[in-house]
Amino acid sequence: MAASAAPDRRRPGHPGACRPLLNPRAALPGGGPLLLVVDNGWASGRDWPNRRRAMEDIVAQADRQQRPVIVLPTAHPAGGEKLHPTAILPAGEARRVIQALEPLPWPTDRAAALEAVRSLQVQGSVHAVWVSDGIGDRTARSLAEALQRLGSAEVLDDSAEKPPHLLLPPATEGTALAARVVRADPTRPEPVTVRLSATDGRLLTRQTVAFEAGQKVREVRLDVPTELRNDAASLRVENDTTAGATVLLDERWRRRPVGLVSGRPEGESQPLLSDLHYLERALSPYNEVRRGSILDLLKRDLAVLILSDIGALTGQEAQDLDDWVKKGGVLVRFAGPRLAQNADRLVPVRLRIGDRALGGALSWQEPARLQPFDAKSPFSGLSIPNDVTVTRQVLAEPALDLADRTWARLADGTPLVTSEKRADGWVVLVHTTASPDWSNLPLSGLFVDMLRRVVALSGGITGGSAATALDPVEVLDGTGRLVPPPATAFPIPGNAPAADVIGPRHPPGFYGTDDARRALNLSAVVTTIEPLGTMPGGVARSGFGSRGEVPLKPSLLAVALALATIDLLVALALRGMLGRWTARRSAGAAAAVLFAILLSAAPSDVRADDAQAVKVTAETYLAYVQTGDSSVDETSRAGLEGLVAMLNLRTAVEAAGAVGIDPERDELAFYPLLYWPVSGSQQPLSDQARSRVNAFLRGGGTILFDTRDQASGGGPQSLQRIVAGLDVPPLAPVPPDHVLTKSFYLLTDFPGRYSGGDLWIEAREGRANDGVSSVLIGGNDWAAAWAVNRSGQPLYAVVPGGERQREIAYRFGINLVMYALTGNYKADQVHVPAILERLGQ
């Protein structure tokens, strides 16, 4: 490896100011500015910390060459302004611009970026670096060619290591949700996991599918009970933190409650002749069906109410129904002998008294078939079987607006289904019966599809207006998380297609009210993704890996300071200003200081000394693994310090503090529990470190690996890189009756700064180590939930549960320490009577 000094004419006079480097990277081509083009659209959110680190490295290199920087994001800002590059900036100001950049939850506009590049007026040969999101479009190659024409160009792209995914809105299939996952690069096999979560972050179910080489789309089927599916709020691709890998769910994906009321007494007909039989069979696979009287059903939450051949309504029933419809309910009525003779005002059109027979011995006509559905009808696009016929119907009186109110017609043009919009709700009339008495429509699959379309008209149990503007309630940020809407988010028209509104002023998210939300998903605009494709010849392409440069300035300045100190002491001694013994002692102290500085300034394999060993064995210390990422390590330290304070306050454990360790050089046997945060910057362990960790696990130690997935942390790929070669046993989610759920507090879940992730533990805990699992793996970022400052105040917010969630996180930490220290004591049935006796007291 070579060392190089990059001269800095702004800071002459001291070799340390020259900023020498170990493993220097070749100078950026050209002599003009650095143009940094940044894809900050939805696909960039999956690995934004790595992107920002790569951009900072590039700007630092430009700074060493005293070259100015131009930054051009490719996604429109939140205010919707036109894309334009920054002015030519010094590297320091460009670094602040980069630090302020965040991923945005809408697509990039590379056509606008291409126009901005072509309009650039710069002097000299520009070196352009395009930090790409790995997604291709029609203008990607043109943009690369335009950048190359400015001087030279390179593309940074990590899609080969961490490919983006797009999750399309699911279809309802019975009690299941069937979603499709789309990927850009189909060349490699890849497992993908989709998780279904509730509004409060609870995991409802998860399903893993495997892409095979050549597959771009895979369907994921998630089966959940009706009660849980009605709690569902989002579908997400695990470990892909983007708005495109997130689908928000509203009432359209829930099993809506539908009430059924028949004009026939129960038991009057055989089941196969009963109108409710056919309605229930058609509705129950997709909806929650309820039976009862009109007034009883209206007392409960209801999306749709179906009245089959109900003729006369009482005054109270008619009034309550009318009020319910105006608030957003959908009233569906089926005709029959009773309605034909007793029509009331809760029908969409005026009806003739009596009914019309088509076909039969006393009829002049044949049974009628259906016309194709009009494009404006909710039934548009449904296929009509040739054998569906109607033999009897009730007729509507002619009116000027009859055609506008008709959704389905017979072949002769007479209405079969009519409707009327009343305030926020609908009144729909099917002019034939719900049983096969007047038509064979209830025997066909078309009957099921038509009912599903009608039920879909409802706004859920609360209803909602399709014409009024819907205010933003919560929106997705660039990492696919729901956040309060910013000031730049505007209401959307209630009847506007999602594809027409999604953008900076209408980001994906929930719109409407807290009680009646409409989900606006990015996949309404983006339905497919393609790889970036080949670049023009001469355009370099690489990933976001470390650029290999190590600054030597801190080490050299430390050495210079130590040498100056020694020189000062020697000069004083030679002048007789210090006694001989004092001079020798001072020189020895200076040498010790120099040795200590050299040890701290450069990596070392020095083992823990005896004093450290005595310190950590005399008292109980919690340990965390140092990742090399200062922010992650500081969070781990503050988190364990906060947990230690809670342990000392609430339990008999007397913990002294938290210690950071490096498995490459430190002894691990002194600590009962290691907290190991997973960071994307961590490198694989050396053979020596693997041996240390394996010895720790075999000797009874416990490690909690925190992948921090939900905090855009390292994730499974980094975890796999770290645990390669370690003796990790088969793992399974923590069962409800596990000792960890009751070692001190009684717990049902284990949230950290974020909730909803599974905690994995040894699948079969044997008698070794007193039944304690050697490895635990989760991703809820527990250290951030425990972290406190010097005043004892929390450092990070916890979502979505707030301070209650932080309290549960502390309880999990206490349970974890107790579990590691006491083993399966609480699982011993011998102690159950004593525990019950104490509870009784």
Secondary structure, DSSP 4 states (H G I P E B T S, - for coil): --EEE---TTS-S-GGGG-EEESPPPPPSSSSPEEEEE--SGGGGGGHHHHHHHHHHHHHHHHHTT--EEEEESS--TT-PPP-PPPPB-HHHHHHHHHH----SS---HHHHHHHHHT---SSPEEEEEE--SEE-TTHHHHHHHHHHTEEEEEE--TTTS--EEEEEEEEETTEEEEEEEES--SS-EEEEEEEEETTS-EEEEEEEEEPTT--EEEEEEE--HHHHTTEEEEEETT--SSTTEEE--GGGS--EEEEEESSPTTSS-GGG-HHHHHHHHHTTTSEEEES-HHHHHTS--SEEEEES-----HHHHHHHHHHHHTT-EEEEE--HHHHHS--SSSSS-B-SS-EE-SSTT-SSPPB-BPPPPTTSTTTTPPPPTT--BSEEPPBPP-TTTTTTEEEEBTTS-EEEEEEEETTEEEEEESS-SSTTTBSGGGSHHHHHHHHHHHHTS-SSS---SSSEE-EEEEE-TTS-EEPPPTT---EETTS-GGGT-BTTB-SEEEE-SSSEEEE-GGGT----EE--PPPTT-EEE-S-----EE-HHHHHHHHHHHHHHHHHHHHHHTTSS-HHHHHHHHHHHHHHHHHHHHHHS---PPP-HHHHHHHHHSEEEEEE--S-HHHHHHHHHHHHHHHHHHHHHSS--EEEEEEE-TTTS--TT-SEEEEE--TTPPPPPHHHHHHHHHHHHTT-EEEEE--GGGT-SHHHHHHHHHTTS-PPPEEEPPTT-GGGTSSS--S---SSS-----EEESS--SGGGG--SEEEE-S-HHHHH-B-TTS-BSS--TTTHHHHHHHHHHHHHHHHHHHHHTTGGG-GGGHHHHHHHHH-
